[in-house]
């Protein structure tokens, strides 16, 4: 993780499961043109957060995930 200047090693997958919830289309205005952005909504499941990786998981929940993150997409809403 470059943000914390730490090397992280994972012995398992980042999430226990990834479940596609639905596909969505969002319209935005960029460069004086309307654009349609196609995206998806997912459920990310993680049963146990290893103590040494909790800071990493907090970081990705705060920053968001996905390729359109810089356009305001990619946010994560944690559920209890």
PDB file of N, CA, C and O in Angstrom:
ATOM      1  N   UNK A   1       0.847  -1.173   0.000  1.00  0.00           N
ATOM      2  CA  UNK A   1       0.000   0.000   0.000  1.00  0.00           C
ATOM      3  C   UNK A   1       0.886   1.228   0.000  1.00  0.00           C
ATOM      4  O   UNK A   1       1.583   1.488   0.981  1.00  0.00           O
ATOM      5  N   UNK A   2       0.872   1.973  -1.064  1.00  0.00           N
ATOM      6  CA  UNK A   2       1.708   3.166  -1.201  1.00  0.00           C
ATOM      7  C   UNK A   2       1.313   4.259  -0.218  1.00  0.00           C
ATOM      8  O   UNK A   2       2.168   5.021   0.233  1.00  0.00           O
ATOM      9  N   UNK A   3       0.050   4.343   0.115  1.00  0.00           N
ATOM     10  CA  UNK A   3      -0.411   5.398   1.017  1.00  0.00           C
ATOM     11  C   UNK A   3       0.255   5.290   2.381  1.00  0.00           C
ATOM     12  O   UNK A   3       0.693   6.294   2.942  1.00  0.00           O
ATOM     13  N   UNK A   4       0.333   4.075   2.916  1.00  0.00           N
ATOM     14  CA  UNK A   4       0.941   3.858   4.231  1.00  0.00           C
ATOM     15  C   UNK A   4       2.418   3.472   4.147  1.00  0.00           C
ATOM     16  O   UNK A   4       3.081   3.305   5.171  1.00  0.00           O
ATOM     17  N   UNK A   5       2.927   3.331   2.916  1.00  0.00           N
ATOM     18  CA  UNK A   5       4.315   2.909   2.710  1.00  0.00           C
ATOM     19  C   UNK A   5       4.603   1.590   3.427  1.00  0.00           C
ATOM     20  O   UNK A   5       5.604   1.447   4.129  1.00  0.00           O
ATOM     21  N   UNK A   6       3.711   0.648   3.232  1.00  0.00           N
ATOM     22  CA  UNK A   6       3.831  -0.683   3.825  1.00  0.00           C
ATOM     23  C   UNK A   6       3.683  -1.734   2.730  1.00  0.00           C
ATOM     24  O   UNK A   6       3.009  -1.509   1.724  1.00  0.00           O
ATOM     25  N   UNK A   7       4.304  -2.854   2.933  1.00  0.00           N
ATOM     26  CA  UNK A   7       4.121  -3.991   2.044  1.00  0.00           C
ATOM     27  C   UNK A   7       3.108  -4.927   2.680  1.00  0.00           C
ATOM     28  O   UNK A   7       3.270  -5.361   3.821  1.00  0.00           O
ATOM     29  N   UNK A   8       2.070  -5.229   1.931  1.00  0.00           N
ATOM     30  CA  UNK A   8       1.018  -6.105   2.440  1.00  0.00           C
ATOM     31  C   UNK A   8       1.072  -7.438   1.717  1.00  0.00           C
ATOM     32  O   UNK A   8       1.286  -7.490   0.506  1.00  0.00           O
ATOM     33  N   UNK A   9       0.882  -8.497   2.453  1.00  0.00           N
ATOM     34  CA  UNK A   9       0.838  -9.824   1.857  1.00  0.00           C
ATOM     35  C   UNK A   9      -0.476 -10.492   2.232  1.00  0.00           C
ATOM     36  O   UNK A   9      -0.889 -10.485   3.391  1.00  0.00           O
ATOM     37  N   UNK A  10      -1.119 -11.066   1.228  1.00  0.00           N
ATOM     38  CA  UNK A  10      -2.411 -11.705   1.424  1.00  0.00           C
ATOM     39  C   UNK A  10      -2.267 -13.205   1.236  1.00  0.00           C
ATOM     40  O   UNK A  10      -1.702 -13.665   0.243  1.00  0.00           O
ATOM     41  N   UNK A  11      -2.771 -13.949   2.176  1.00  0.00           N
ATOM     42  CA  UNK A  11      -2.754 -15.405   2.073  1.00  0.00           C
ATOM     43  C   UNK A  11      -4.067 -15.932   1.515  1.00  0.00           C
ATOM     44  O   UNK A  11      -4.202 -17.127   1.251  1.00  0.00           O
ATOM     45  N   UNK A  12      -5.023 -15.049   1.339  1.00  0.00           N
ATOM     46  CA  UNK A  12      -6.335 -15.443   0.829  1.00  0.00           C
ATOM     47  C   UNK A  12      -6.857 -14.340  -0.067  1.00  0.00           C
ATOM     48  O   UNK A  12      -6.213 -13.302  -0.222  1.00  0.00           O
ATOM     49  N   UNK A  13      -8.022 -14.560  -0.658  1.00  0.00           N
ATOM     50  CA  UNK A  13      -8.641 -13.554  -1.524  1.00  0.00           C
ATOM     51  C   UNK A  13      -9.035 -12.320  -0.708  1.00  0.00           C
ATOM     52  O   UNK A  13      -9.245 -12.410   0.502  1.00  0.00           O
ATOM     53  N   UNK A  14      -9.133 -11.159  -1.385  1.00  0.00           N
ATOM     54  CA  UNK A  14      -9.538  -9.932  -0.688  1.00  0.00           C
ATOM     55  C   UNK A  14     -10.923 -10.061  -0.069  1.00  0.00           C
ATOM     56  O   UNK A  14     -11.155  -9.595   1.047  1.00  0.00           O
ATOM     57  N   UNK A  15     -11.843 -10.693  -0.794  1.00  0.00           N
ATOM     58  CA  UNK A  15     -13.208 -10.873  -0.306  1.00  0.00           C
ATOM     59  C   UNK A  15     -13.569 -12.353  -0.381  1.00  0.00           C
ATOM     60  O   UNK A  15     -13.047 -13.091  -1.216  1.00  0.00           O
ATOM     61  N   UNK A  16     -14.464 -12.771   0.497  1.00  0.00           N
ATOM     62  CA  UNK A  16     -14.903 -14.162   0.496  1.00  0.00           C
ATOM     63  C   UNK A  16     -15.812 -14.457  -0.692  1.00  0.00           C
ATOM     64  O   UNK A  16     -15.785 -15.560  -1.238  1.00  0.00           O
ATOM     65  N   UNK A  17     -16.613 -13.478  -1.093  1.00  0.00           N
ATOM     66  CA  UNK A  17     -17.445 -13.657  -2.284  1.00  0.00           C
ATOM     67  C   UNK A  17     -17.791 -12.302  -2.881  1.00  0.00           C
ATOM     68  O   UNK A  17     -17.842 -11.288  -2.184  1.00  0.00           O
ATOM     69  N   UNK A  18     -18.027 -12.309  -4.187  1.00  0.00           N
ATOM     70  CA  UNK A  18     -18.466 -11.131  -4.936  1.00  0.00           C
ATOM     71  C   UNK A  18     -19.765 -11.522  -5.621  1.00  0.00           C
ATOM     72  O   UNK A  18     -19.804 -12.484  -6.389  1.00  0.00           O
ATOM     73  N   UNK A  19     -20.825 -10.777  -5.344  1.00  0.00           N
ATOM     74  CA  UNK A  19     -22.138 -11.112  -5.887  1.00  0.00           C
ATOM     75  C   UNK A  19     -22.633  -9.925  -6.713  1.00  0.00           C
ATOM     76  O   UNK A  19     -22.799  -8.824  -6.189  1.00  0.00           O
ATOM     77  N   UNK A  20     -22.868 -10.154  -8.006  1.00  0.00           N
ATOM     78  CA  UNK A  20     -23.397  -9.109  -8.874  1.00  0.00           C
ATOM     79  C   UNK A  20     -24.841  -8.838  -8.495  1.00  0.00           C
ATOM     80  O   UNK A  20     -25.678  -9.740  -8.509  1.00  0.00           O
ATOM     81  N   UNK A  21     -25.129  -7.580  -8.155  1.00  0.00           N
ATOM     82  CA  UNK A  21     -26.485  -7.210  -7.756  1.00  0.00           C
ATOM     83  C   UNK A  21     -27.299  -6.762  -8.972  1.00  0.00           C
ATOM     84  O   UNK A  21     -28.398  -7.265  -9.207  1.00  0.00           O
ATOM     85  N   UNK A  22     -26.752  -5.806  -9.752  1.00  0.00           N
ATOM     86  CA  UNK A  22     -27.438  -5.369 -10.970  1.00  0.00           C
ATOM     87  C   UNK A  22     -26.533  -4.462 -11.789  1.00  0.00           C
ATOM     88  O   UNK A  22     -25.519  -3.963 -11.301  1.00  0.00           O
ATOM     89  N   UNK A  23     -26.922  -4.258 -13.050  1.00  0.00           N
ATOM     90  CA  UNK A  23     -26.228  -3.325 -13.924  1.00  0.00           C
ATOM     91  C   UNK A  23     -26.985  -2.002 -13.891  1.00  0.00           C
ATOM     92  O   UNK A  23     -28.213  -1.988 -13.803  1.00  0.00           O
ATOM     93  N   UNK A  24     -26.255  -0.891 -13.962  1.00  0.00           N
ATOM     94  CA  UNK A  24     -26.883   0.426 -13.897  1.00  0.00           C
ATOM     95  C   UNK A  24     -26.331   1.320 -15.007  1.00  0.00           C
ATOM     96  O   UNK A  24     -25.227   1.101 -15.505  1.00  0.00           O
ATOM     97  N   UNK A  25     -27.112   2.323 -15.383  1.00  0.00           N
ATOM     98  CA  UNK A  25     -26.672   3.350 -16.328  1.00  0.00           C
ATOM     99  C   UNK A  25     -26.874   4.699 -15.656  1.00  0.00           C
ATOM    100  O   UNK A  25     -27.959   5.005 -15.162  1.00  0.00           O
ATOM    101  N   UNK A  26     -25.822   5.496 -15.643  1.00  0.00           N
ATOM    102  CA  UNK A  26     -25.865   6.819 -15.022  1.00  0.00           C
ATOM    103  C   UNK A  26     -25.458   7.838 -16.081  1.00  0.00           C
ATOM    104  O   UNK A  26     -24.494   7.622 -16.816  1.00  0.00           O
ATOM    105  N   UNK A  27     -26.188   8.944 -16.159  1.00  0.00           N
ATOM    106  CA  UNK A  27     -25.858   9.995 -17.114  1.00  0.00           C
ATOM    107  C   UNK A  27     -25.125  11.120 -16.400  1.00  0.00           C
ATOM    108  O   UNK A  27     -25.555  11.592 -15.347  1.00  0.00           O
ATOM    109  N   UNK A  28     -24.010  11.540 -16.992  1.00  0.00           N
ATOM    110  CA  UNK A  28     -23.238  12.655 -16.438  1.00  0.00           C
ATOM    111  C   UNK A  28     -22.925  13.636 -17.563  1.00  0.00           C
ATOM    112  O   UNK A  28     -22.973  13.280 -18.740  1.00  0.00           O
ATOM    113  N   UNK A  29     -22.606  14.869 -17.191  1.00  0.00           N
ATOM    114  CA  UNK A  29     -22.189  15.869 -18.168  1.00  0.00           C
ATOM    115  C   UNK A  29     -20.698  16.096 -17.984  1.00  0.00           C
ATOM    116  O   UNK A  29     -20.235  16.431 -16.893  1.00  0.00           O
ATOM    117  N   UNK A  30     -19.947  15.906 -19.077  1.00  0.00           N
ATOM    118  CA  UNK A  30     -18.501  16.113 -19.057  1.00  0.00           C
ATOM    119  C   UNK A  30     -18.092  16.734 -20.382  1.00  0.00           C
ATOM    120  O   UNK A  30     -18.519  16.283 -21.445  1.00  0.00           O
ATOM    121  N   UNK A  31     -17.268  17.764 -20.318  1.00  0.00           N
ATOM    122  CA  UNK A  31     -16.824  18.471 -21.526  1.00  0.00           C
ATOM    123  C   UNK A  31     -18.010  18.954 -22.354  1.00  0.00           C
ATOM    124  O   UNK A  31     -18.003  18.849 -23.581  1.00  0.00           O
ATOM    125  N   UNK A  32     -19.019  19.478 -21.685  1.00  0.00           N
ATOM    126  CA  UNK A  32     -20.230  20.030 -22.297  1.00  0.00           C
ATOM    127  C   UNK A  32     -21.007  19.000 -23.124  1.00  0.00           C
ATOM    128  O   UNK A  32     -21.735  19.359 -24.049  1.00  0.00           O
ATOM    129  N   UNK A  33     -20.845  17.730 -22.785  1.00  0.00           N
ATOM    130  CA  UNK A  33     -21.589  16.668 -23.461  1.00  0.00           C
ATOM    131  C   UNK A  33     -22.181  15.740 -22.424  1.00  0.00           C
ATOM    132  O   UNK A  33     -21.573  15.478 -21.385  1.00  0.00           O
ATOM    133  N   UNK A  34     -23.375  15.244 -22.715  1.00  0.00           N
ATOM    134  CA  UNK A  34     -23.974  14.234 -21.852  1.00  0.00           C
ATOM    135  C   UNK A  34     -23.381  12.878 -22.209  1.00  0.00           C
ATOM    136  O   UNK A  34     -23.264  12.517 -23.380  1.00  0.00           O
ATOM    137  N   UNK A  35     -23.014  12.147 -21.180  1.00  0.00           N
ATOM    138  CA  UNK A  35     -22.421  10.822 -21.396  1.00  0.00           C
ATOM    139  C   UNK A  35     -23.131   9.802 -20.514  1.00  0.00           C
ATOM    140  O   UNK A  35     -23.515  10.089 -19.380  1.00  0.00           O
ATOM    141  N   UNK A  36     -23.290   8.627 -21.059  1.00  0.00           N
ATOM    142  CA  UNK A  36     -23.885   7.532 -20.301  1.00  0.00           C
ATOM    143  C   UNK A  36     -22.751   6.637 -19.800  1.00  0.00           C
ATOM    144  O   UNK A  36     -21.923   6.168 -20.580  1.00  0.00           O
ATOM    145  N   UNK A  37     -22.729   6.413 -18.504  1.00  0.00           N
ATOM    146  CA  UNK A  37     -21.743   5.535 -17.889  1.00  0.00           C
ATOM    147  C   UNK A  37     -22.466   4.257 -17.475  1.00  0.00           C
ATOM    148  O   UNK A  37     -23.437   4.298 -16.719  1.00  0.00           O
ATOM    149  N   UNK A  38     -21.988   3.138 -17.973  1.00  0.00           N
ATOM    150  CA  UNK A  38     -22.548   1.839 -17.610  1.00  0.00           C
ATOM    151  C   UNK A  38     -21.717   1.280 -16.465  1.00  0.00           C
ATOM    152  O   UNK A  38     -20.489   1.242 -16.533  1.00  0.00           O
ATOM    153  N   UNK A  39     -22.388   0.857 -15.434  1.00  0.00           N
ATOM    154  CA  UNK A  39     -21.684   0.294 -14.284  1.00  0.00           C
ATOM    155  C   UNK A  39     -22.465  -0.868 -13.694  1.00  0.00           C
ATOM    156  O   UNK A  39     -23.491  -1.291 -14.227  1.00  0.00           O
ATOM    157  N   UNK A  40     -21.962  -1.360 -12.601  1.00  0.00           N
ATOM    158  CA  UNK A  40     -22.605  -2.477 -11.917  1.00  0.00           C
ATOM    159  C   UNK A  40     -22.585  -2.234 -10.420  1.00  0.00           C
ATOM    160  O   UNK A  40     -21.725  -1.523  -9.898  1.00  0.00           O
ATOM    161  N   UNK A  41     -23.544  -2.836  -9.743  1.00  0.00           N
ATOM    162  CA  UNK A  41     -23.571  -2.823  -8.276  1.00  0.00           C
ATOM    163  C   UNK A  41     -23.254  -4.230  -7.798  1.00  0.00           C
ATOM    164  O   UNK A  41     -23.776  -5.215  -8.320  1.00  0.00           O
ATOM    165  N   UNK A  42     -22.390  -4.304  -6.796  1.00  0.00           N
ATOM    166  CA  UNK A  42     -21.924  -5.588  -6.282  1.00  0.00           C
ATOM    167  C   UNK A  42     -22.103  -5.668  -4.777  1.00  0.00           C
ATOM    168  O   UNK A  42     -22.168  -4.652  -4.085  1.00  0.00           O
ATOM    169  N   UNK A  43     -22.179  -6.882  -4.293  1.00  0.00           N
ATOM    170  CA  UNK A  43     -22.096  -7.143  -2.855  1.00  0.00           C
ATOM    171  C   UNK A  43     -20.761  -7.844  -2.630  1.00  0.00           C
ATOM    172  O   UNK A  43     -20.504  -8.913  -3.184  1.00  0.00           O
ATOM    173  N   UNK A  44     -19.920  -7.226  -1.810  1.00  0.00           N
ATOM    174  CA  UNK A  44     -18.633  -7.811  -1.437  1.00  0.00           C
ATOM    175  C   UNK A  44     -18.789  -8.385  -0.037  1.00  0.00           C
ATOM    176  O   UNK A  44     -19.177  -7.670   0.888  1.00  0.00           O
ATOM    177  N   UNK A  45     -18.493  -9.655   0.124  1.00  0.00           N
ATOM    178  CA  UNK A  45     -18.613 -10.272   1.448  1.00  0.00           C
ATOM    179  C   UNK A  45     -17.238 -10.631   1.989  1.00  0.00           C
ATOM    180  O   UNK A  45     -16.406 -11.213   1.293  1.00  0.00           O
ATOM    181  N   UNK A  46     -17.023 -10.272   3.235  1.00  0.00           N
ATOM    182  CA  UNK A  46     -15.798 -10.646   3.943  1.00  0.00           C
ATOM    183  C   UNK A  46     -16.223 -11.034   5.344  1.00  0.00           C
ATOM    184  O   UNK A  46     -16.756 -10.209   6.085  1.00  0.00           O
ATOM    185  N   UNK A  47     -15.991 -12.280   5.710  1.00  0.00           N
ATOM    186  CA  UNK A  47     -16.433 -12.793   7.008  1.00  0.00           C
ATOM    187  C   UNK A  47     -15.511 -12.336   8.128  1.00  0.00           C
ATOM    188  O   UNK A  47     -15.972 -11.902   9.183  1.00  0.00           O
ATOM    189  N   UNK A  48     -14.215 -12.436   7.897  1.00  0.00           N
ATOM    190  CA  UNK A  48     -13.238 -12.118   8.945  1.00  0.00           C
ATOM    191  C   UNK A  48     -12.167 -11.193   8.375  1.00  0.00           C
ATOM    192  O   UNK A  48     -11.578 -11.489   7.335  1.00  0.00           O
ATOM    193  N   UNK A  49     -11.916 -10.086   9.047  1.00  0.00           N
ATOM    194  CA  UNK A  49     -10.849  -9.165   8.663  1.00  0.00           C
ATOM    195  C   UNK A  49      -9.641  -9.438   9.546  1.00  0.00           C
ATOM    196  O   UNK A  49      -9.685  -9.150  10.742  1.00  0.00           O
ATOM    197  N   UNK A  50      -8.545  -9.995   8.984  1.00  0.00           N
ATOM    198  CA  UNK A  50      -7.358 -10.243   9.804  1.00  0.00           C
ATOM    199  C   UNK A  50      -6.868  -8.952  10.453  1.00  0.00           C
ATOM    200  O   UNK A  50      -6.860  -7.901   9.812  1.00  0.00           O
ATOM    201  N   UNK A  51      -6.466  -9.023  11.695  1.00  0.00           N
ATOM    202  CA  UNK A  51      -6.074  -7.843  12.461  1.00  0.00           C
ATOM    203  C   UNK A  51      -5.010  -7.021  11.740  1.00  0.00           C
ATOM    204  O   UNK A  51      -5.087  -5.793  11.714  1.00  0.00           O
ATOM    205  N   UNK A  52      -4.020  -7.692  11.155  1.00  0.00           N
ATOM    206  CA  UNK A  52      -2.926  -6.974  10.498  1.00  0.00           C
ATOM    207  C   UNK A  52      -3.348  -6.308   9.190  1.00  0.00           C
ATOM    208  O   UNK A  52      -2.589  -5.507   8.644  1.00  0.00           O
ATOM    209  N   UNK A  53      -4.547  -6.620   8.670  1.00  0.00           N
ATOM    210  CA  UNK A  53      -5.025  -6.025   7.421  1.00  0.00           C
ATOM    211  C   UNK A  53      -6.218  -5.093   7.620  1.00  0.00           C
ATOM    212  O   UNK A  53      -6.761  -4.580   6.641  1.00  0.00           O
ATOM    213  N   UNK A  54      -6.628  -4.867   8.836  1.00  0.00           N
ATOM    214  CA  UNK A  54      -7.811  -4.020   9.080  1.00  0.00           C
ATOM    215  C   UNK A  54      -7.614  -2.596   8.583  1.00  0.00           C
ATOM    216  O   UNK A  54      -8.549  -1.980   8.072  1.00  0.00           O
ATOM    217  N   UNK A  55      -6.402  -2.070   8.731  1.00  0.00           N
ATOM    218  CA  UNK A  55      -6.123  -0.716   8.246  1.00  0.00           C
ATOM    219  C   UNK A  55      -6.292  -0.668   6.714  1.00  0.00           C
ATOM    220  O   UNK A  55      -6.804   0.315   6.177  1.00  0.00           O
ATOM    221  N   UNK A  56      -5.866  -1.714   6.028  1.00  0.00           N
ATOM    222  CA  UNK A  56      -6.024  -1.788   4.576  1.00  0.00           C
ATOM    223  C   UNK A  56      -7.502  -1.812   4.184  1.00  0.00           C
ATOM    224  O   UNK A  56      -7.914  -1.077   3.287  1.00  0.00           O
ATOM    225  N   UNK A  57      -8.296  -2.642   4.842  1.00  0.00           N
ATOM    226  CA  UNK A  57      -9.722  -2.725   4.514  1.00  0.00           C
ATOM    227  C   UNK A  57     -10.434  -1.408   4.822  1.00  0.00           C
ATOM    228  O   UNK A  57     -11.325  -1.009   4.072  1.00  0.00           O
ATOM    229  N   UNK A  58     -10.069  -0.738   5.887  1.00  0.00           N
ATOM    230  CA  UNK A  58     -10.638   0.583   6.179  1.00  0.00           C
ATOM    231  C   UNK A  58     -10.290   1.558   5.058  1.00  0.00           C
ATOM    232  O   UNK A  58     -11.127   2.358   4.639  1.00  0.00           O
ATOM    233  N   UNK A  59      -9.059   1.487   4.578  1.00  0.00           N
ATOM    234  CA  UNK A  59      -8.598   2.358   3.499  1.00  0.00           C
ATOM    235  C   UNK A  59      -9.429   2.151   2.227  1.00  0.00           C
ATOM    236  O   UNK A  59      -9.884   3.123   1.624  1.00  0.00           O
ATOM    237  N   UNK A  60      -9.630   0.892   1.813  1.00  0.00           N
ATOM    238  CA  UNK A  60     -10.384   0.683   0.574  1.00  0.00           C
ATOM    239  C   UNK A  60     -11.867   1.006   0.747  1.00  0.00           C
ATOM    240  O   UNK A  60     -12.524   1.403  -0.215  1.00  0.00           O
ATOM    241  N   UNK A  61     -12.401   0.842   1.953  1.00  0.00           N
ATOM    242  CA  UNK A  61     -13.792   1.247   2.182  1.00  0.00           C
ATOM    243  C   UNK A  61     -13.927   2.764   2.141  1.00  0.00           C
ATOM    244  O   UNK A  61     -14.931   3.283   1.654  1.00  0.00           O
ATOM    245  N   UNK A  62     -12.930   3.477   2.646  1.00  0.00           N
ATOM    246  CA  UNK A  62     -12.961   4.942   2.629  1.00  0.00           C
ATOM    247  C   UNK A  62     -12.757   5.496   1.219  1.00  0.00           C
ATOM    248  O   UNK A  62     -13.403   6.473   0.840  1.00  0.00           O
ATOM    249  N   UNK A  63     -11.865   4.883   0.441  1.00  0.00           N
ATOM    250  CA  UNK A  63     -11.516   5.395  -0.892  1.00  0.00           C
ATOM    251  C   UNK A  63     -12.445   4.912  -1.994  1.00  0.00           C
ATOM    252  O   UNK A  63     -12.698   5.636  -2.957  1.00  0.00           O
ATOM    253  N   UNK A  64     -12.949   3.709  -1.859  1.00  0.00           N
ATOM    254  CA  UNK A  64     -13.791   3.139  -2.898  1.00  0.00           C
ATOM    255  C   UNK A  64     -13.017   2.205  -3.807  1.00  0.00           C
ATOM    256  O   UNK A  64     -11.791   2.123  -3.740  1.00  0.00           O
ATOM    257  N   UNK A  65     -13.740   1.512  -4.645  1.00  0.00           N
ATOM    258  CA  UNK A  65     -13.168   0.512  -5.544  1.00  0.00           C
ATOM    259  C   UNK A  65     -13.668   0.747  -6.957  1.00  0.00           C
ATOM    260  O   UNK A  65     -14.751   1.300  -7.149  1.00  0.00           O
ATOM    261  N   UNK A  66     -12.892   0.334  -7.945  1.00  0.00           N
ATOM    262  CA  UNK A  66     -13.364   0.354  -9.324  1.00  0.00           C
ATOM    263  C   UNK A  66     -12.643   1.344 -10.210  1.00  0.00           C
ATOM    264  O   UNK A  66     -11.969   2.258  -9.735  1.00  0.00           O
ATOM    265  N   UNK A  67     -12.799   1.142 -11.525  1.00  0.00           N
ATOM    266  CA  UNK A  67     -12.065   1.944 -12.491  1.00  0.00           C
ATOM    267  C   UNK A  67     -12.626   3.359 -12.660  1.00  0.00           C
ATOM    268  O   UNK A  67     -11.890   4.243 -13.099  1.00  0.00           O
ATOM    269  N   UNK A  68     -13.863   3.603 -12.338  1.00  0.00           N
ATOM    270  CA  UNK A  68     -14.460   4.940 -12.479  1.00  0.00           C
ATOM    271  C   UNK A  68     -14.426   5.712 -11.151  1.00  0.00           C
ATOM    272  O   UNK A  68     -15.171   6.676 -10.969  1.00  0.00           O
ATOM    273  N   UNK A  69     -13.584   5.295 -10.258  1.00  0.00           N
ATOM    274  CA  UNK A  69     -13.489   5.891  -8.933  1.00  0.00           C
ATOM    275  C   UNK A  69     -13.216   7.397  -9.006  1.00  0.00           C
ATOM    276  O   UNK A  69     -13.793   8.161  -8.232  1.00  0.00           O
ATOM    277  N   UNK A  70     -12.357   7.830  -9.914  1.00  0.00           N
ATOM    278  CA  UNK A  70     -12.006   9.252 -10.012  1.00  0.00           C
ATOM    279  C   UNK A  70     -13.158  10.100 -10.542  1.00  0.00           C
ATOM    280  O   UNK A  70     -13.102  11.328 -10.462  1.00  0.00           O
ATOM    281  N   UNK A  71     -14.198   9.472 -11.080  1.00  0.00           N
ATOM    282  CA  UNK A  71     -15.363  10.208 -11.575  1.00  0.00           C
ATOM    283  C   UNK A  71     -16.491  10.230 -10.549  1.00  0.00           C
ATOM    284  O   UNK A  71     -17.602  10.664 -10.854  1.00  0.00           O
ATOM    285  N   UNK A  72     -16.207   9.764  -9.336  1.00  0.00           N
ATOM    286  CA  UNK A  72     -17.220   9.781  -8.291  1.00  0.00           C
ATOM    287  C   UNK A  72     -17.940   8.462  -8.107  1.00  0.00           C
ATOM    288  O   UNK A  72     -18.854   8.360  -7.289  1.00  0.00           O
ATOM    289  N   UNK A  73     -17.541   7.461  -8.854  1.00  0.00           N
ATOM    290  CA  UNK A  73     -18.125   6.134  -8.699  1.00  0.00           C
ATOM    291  C   UNK A  73     -17.182   5.304  -7.832  1.00  0.00           C
ATOM    292  O   UNK A  73     -16.121   5.787  -7.438  1.00  0.00           O
ATOM    293  N   UNK A  74     -17.546   4.098  -7.540  1.00  0.00           N
ATOM    294  CA  UNK A  74     -16.660   3.209  -6.798  1.00  0.00           C
ATOM    295  C   UNK A  74     -16.816   3.267  -5.297  1.00  0.00           C
ATOM    296  O   UNK A  74     -16.064   2.617  -4.572  1.00  0.00           O
ATOM    297  N   UNK A  75     -17.780   4.033  -4.817  1.00  0.00           N
ATOM    298  CA  UNK A  75     -17.949   4.136  -3.367  1.00  0.00           C
ATOM    299  C   UNK A  75     -18.477   2.827  -2.799  1.00  0.00           C
ATOM    300  O   UNK A  75     -19.101   2.031  -3.501  1.00  0.00           O
ATOM    301  N   UNK A  76     -18.215   2.623  -1.525  1.00  0.00           N
ATOM    302  CA  UNK A  76     -18.613   1.393  -0.838  1.00  0.00           C
ATOM    303  C   UNK A  76     -19.458   1.768   0.368  1.00  0.00           C
ATOM    304  O   UNK A  76     -19.061   2.618   1.166  1.00  0.00           O
ATOM    305  N   UNK A  77     -20.608   1.149   0.506  1.00  0.00           N
ATOM    306  CA  UNK A  77     -21.469   1.357   1.666  1.00  0.00           C
ATOM    307  C   UNK A  77     -21.445   0.103   2.527  1.00  0.00           C
ATOM    308  O   UNK A  77     -22.072  -0.897   2.176  1.00  0.00           O
ATOM    309  N   UNK A  78     -20.729   0.138   3.654  1.00  0.00           N
ATOM    310  CA  UNK A  78     -20.683  -1.063   4.501  1.00  0.00           C
ATOM    311  C   UNK A  78     -22.030  -1.336   5.161  1.00  0.00           C
ATOM    312  O   UNK A  78     -22.761  -0.413   5.520  1.00  0.00           O
ATOM    313  N   UNK A  79     -22.341  -2.611   5.312  1.00  0.00           N
ATOM    314  CA  UNK A  79     -23.553  -3.033   6.012  1.00  0.00           C
ATOM    315  C   UNK A  79     -23.150  -3.843   7.224  1.00  0.00           C
ATOM    316  O   UNK A  79     -22.136  -4.541   7.207  1.00  0.00           O
ATOM    317  N   UNK A  80     -23.939  -3.748   8.265  1.00  0.00           N
ATOM    318  CA  UNK A  80     -23.654  -4.536   9.474  1.00  0.00           C
ATOM    319  C   UNK A  80     -24.289  -5.895   9.390  1.00  0.00           C
ATOM    320  O   UNK A  80     -24.157  -6.696  10.316  1.00  0.00           O
TER     321      UNK A  80
END
